[in-house]
Amino acid sequence: MSEERVMLCYRVAEFEPTMQSVVDSCATCGAAIWLALSSPKADRLLCFPCAEREMASVPKSEIKVELPTDQQLADIKKAMME
């Protein structure tokens, strides 16, 4: 069974990105969310409030957290210096 890759994103109304981003929408509520251009591929995009509600019912042992890649960290540092 393959694992679903879910990416959590900030809502446009709540956050101003510091790196190149595009606007997409949350798969659950449809809110406009920021998606960084350097983001890896995900099966679903969720805003943080929807992800918090969904994850509340999932056992913590089933949640796999992926840390940012070196390239993503470099992109973040570069954007913060601009």
N, C-alpha and C positions, 0 to 999 in steps of 0.2 A: 504494500500500500504506500503510495507516495504522499509526502507531507505537503500540505498547502502552505505556500509562502505568503504571509500577510505583512504588509508594510503599514506602519502607523505614521500618519502625517498631521501636521498642524492645519487647523482651519484658517482660511484666508482672513476671516474677520478677527482672529485672535493673535496673529503672528506676522511679522514682516521678515521675509527671508534675507539672509546675508550672503546667499550664493545664488547662482543662476537656477531658476526654478520655473516650472510651468504649473498652470492651474489644472487640476483634475477634479474628480468628485469622489466622495466617500461611497463605497459600495453598499452601505447600509442605509444611511440617511440622505445621501445625495448632496451634502454640504460641499461647498467649494474648498478644496484643500491644496496645499503647496506640495509639489513633487520635485525634489532636486534633480537636475539633469544627470548627476552622477549616481543616482540611485540604482541599485541592482533590480533585476526583473522580479516582480511579485505577482502572485495570482490574484490577490485582492488588495485594494487600498482602503484603509479605514481611518477616520478621524480619531483622535485620542478619546473623546467621550464614548463613541460607539465601541471602540476596542476595550475600554474599561468595563463597559456593560457585558460584552461578549466574554471577556476573559474571566469575569467573576464566577462563571459557572464551570470553567475548565480547571481540572486539578493542576496544581503548579508543576507536578512531575511531568505533565504532558506538554508544557510550554517550553519551546526551545528558543533561546535568545541568540541572535547573531550579532556580533559586534561589528562596528564599521570596519571596512577594509582599509588598508594603508592608503590607497588612492582616495577613498572618501575622506579620510582624515586630512590628507594633504589638500584636497579641494576646500575643505572647511577652513583650514588655517590660511590658505591663499585668499579666500573670500573675506576673512576677517581683517586681513592686512590692507585690503583695497579701500 
